[in-house]
Amino acid sequence: MSVNKLILGDNFEILKAMESETVDLIYLDPPFFSNRNYEVIWGDEGEVRSFRDRWAGGIDHYITWLKERVVEMHRVLKPTGSIFLHCDWHANAYIRVEILDKVFGASNFRNEIVWCYRGGGASKMDFGRRHDTIFRYGKSPQHIFNADAIRIPYQAEGMGRKDDAMWGKHKGTDKVYKPNPLGKIPEDWWLINALNANDPERIGYPTQKPTELLERIIKCASNEGDVVLDPFAGGGTTVAVADKLNRKWIGIDQSVQAIKVAELRLHRQTDLFTSIYANSYALQLHKYDYDTLRHANAFEFESWIVHQLGGTSNTRQHGDFGLDGKMPDNTPIQVKRSDNIGRNVIDNFFAAVQRSDKKLFAKNVAEKKPVGYIIAFSFGKGAVEEAARLKLKESVTIELVPVDKIVPVAKKPAVTVEVNELSRDTKGFHEIEFIAVGQSEVGIEFYSWDFAYNAEKGFRASVIIDRDGKQQAKLKAGYHNIAVKVVDNDGLEGLEVIKLKVNGMVRVE
Ligand SMILES: C[S@@+](CC[C@H](N)C(=O)[O-])C[C@H]1O[C@@H](n2cnc3c(N)ncnc32)[C@H](O)[C@@H]1O
């Protein structure tokens, strides 16, 4: 199982469920304490709920809210791990004294990093506020610090003096100081440009942090293969950089939009393969997509759903009387990855259960406990009647368990696309408008577009966040594959691919 995970949910709940001392580095960029609407980035249910949570009271409330999470972060860090907490003038003084010094211990404070950037718009009554604070604490004095991985040229970041003026014999001693060929370790103030509106890194949401900032943090405080956690993942800067630097990663966010944006970003960057069974990385949403489960690899699905029910799966794919797993008390489980299960499945299972362990069968009957469990997407009338007959006539209980009683399942949203030609120019370019309309019972969050869709490579968004589902593109004569994804409030997504022939006229094939 891979550690790489994007998890939708309140980080407090997720952190509490994580094992102790399993993470090497935590970077967190929590919402600042500003009580401003701009603090709400995504505007979906999850984020607004979290915003209200923090704002139920003043600064004390905010500090309590954050502190209980930092306590859990401290627990999940390995003794060699460190935390980088990103904040600004709104609450940095409180965060250092009231949270970090108390949870990590003042002696484990390592740096107050000042991230300086430029930007317009300042009050005429104050100095422009153009820095954020990043507190760095180790869990113990043995924390990782890879100085050589983050060295920069001596003159970098504005303060360097000429190398040759600096080095030589130290006054009054025989000691000769030489420059390190790898450069200097950066000071605790960092000049890294914030992303401007047109930066190619920009995904389309306001609090996105530059990858350069995260590169320095991840390189210095972790090694390849280590686990990096971002409990306020946002659009996934930390996890995208961690992945590029061959670290394992876990990103948590309470907003469906944030998680989906992070996912689309990872796809754009790499050939990562998503799966609920965690091959390359796992995506944990509140609900599972019916089609994905229904058509997933049968053996993987069986062992996963048995595990979700609380049992263990059989390691053998065949034999075992066709049984797929057992509960902790050894009561057998069978999984059928289909709908409308018929009567014959119940009868065959009944026979198999009796043969597989006669003693256990007799014991379960005597104690009026289920003799076995059958998991399926749905059960037909014949199966339900047969289970009822066995119970009534033979005092044998076979528990029929629909998948959606074990895990929440929903159908993914549907999407249709309207294509209109708006104009064409003399050079043969056609201006085309695309209007996508998604349908979901829980509401549509946003659309994403891939204007050069390649089924083998998968969906690589050219436009990641489009809240209205409307795009215009200038296309040349030829064939074009255009894909649109629609994401609903549960984080489930529908995909529509349009094959467009542009040749004197525009035709959807
Ligand atoms: C400032 S943004 C992080 C931006 C991120 N560093 C980036 O570069 O994209 C803060 C994020 O915290 C999320 N958030 C707020 N409260 C949360 C909670 N209780 N659990 C998980 N995520 C939360 C918000 O949805 C938002 O995406």
The ligand as an ORCA input file, in Angstrom:
! r2SCAN-3c Opt
* xyz 0 1
  C      -4.287     29.000      2.970
  S      -4.989     27.592      2.235
  C      -3.646     26.542      1.864
  C      -2.984     26.868      0.571
  C      -1.872     25.930      0.180
  N      -0.705     26.098      1.004
  C      -1.499     26.075     -1.292
  O      -0.376     26.474     -1.639
  O      -2.363     25.801     -2.119
  C      -5.775     26.854      3.599
  C      -6.597     25.610      3.293
  O      -7.018     25.028      4.522
  C      -8.267     24.382      4.309
  N      -8.879     24.138      5.626
  C      -9.432     25.035      6.467
  N      -9.849     24.424      7.583
  C      -9.548     23.097      7.455
  C      -9.718     21.958      8.283
  N     -10.284     22.052      9.495
  N      -9.294     20.762      7.827
  C      -8.706     20.647      6.608
  N      -8.509     21.698      5.783
  C      -8.923     22.912      6.194
  C      -9.008     25.327      3.385
  O     -10.032     24.645      2.659
  C      -7.880     25.842      2.480
  O      -7.807     25.099      1.287
*
